[in-house]
Amino acid sequence: MDIFLKVLLLIFSIGLITVVLLQKGKSAGLSGAISGGAEHLFGKTKARGMDLVLQRITVGLGAGFFIMSIIVAVVLD
């Protein structure tokens, strides 16, 4: 049982790393922070298409990783 939980946690972590690396950067560097950074902060630019899918997958994998981490820590302790 503990090996299954560890493997599942490993799958969540590798999936989360992969999905985060596939996403585009949302910052435009220093010039974007000075001139138009507030648009990103207040959500005026909405994600569409593949960006939206990657955001939702990231949220799901992040929540799954967090829950699996707690389960592994409690069960294996």
Contacts in CASP RR format, 6 or more apart in sequence:
PFRMAT RR
TARGET T0000
AUTHOR 0000-0000-0000
METHOD contacts of the structure
MODEL  1
MDIFLKVLLLIFSIGLITVVLLQKGKSAGLSGAISGGAEHLFGKTKARGM
DLVLQRITVGLGAGFFIMSIIVAVVLD
1 75 0 8 1.000
2 72 0 8 1.000
2 75 0 8 1.000
2 76 0 8 1.000
5 68 0 8 1.000
5 71 0 8 1.000
5 72 0 8 1.000
5 75 0 8 1.000
5 76 0 8 1.000
6 72 0 8 1.000
8 68 0 8 1.000
9 65 0 8 1.000
9 68 0 8 1.000
9 69 0 8 1.000
9 72 0 8 1.000
12 61 0 8 1.000
12 62 0 8 1.000
12 64 0 8 1.000
12 65 0 8 1.000
12 68 0 8 1.000
13 65 0 8 1.000
15 61 0 8 1.000
16 58 0 8 1.000
16 61 0 8 1.000
16 62 0 8 1.000
16 65 0 8 1.000
19 54 0 8 1.000
19 57 0 8 1.000
19 58 0 8 1.000
19 61 0 8 1.000
20 58 0 8 1.000
22 54 0 8 1.000
23 51 0 8 1.000
23 54 0 8 1.000
23 55 0 8 1.000
23 58 0 8 1.000
24 51 0 8 1.000
26 40 0 8 1.000
27 33 0 8 1.000
27 40 0 8 1.000
28 36 0 8 1.000
28 37 0 8 1.000
39 45 0 8 1.000
47 55 0 8 1.000
END
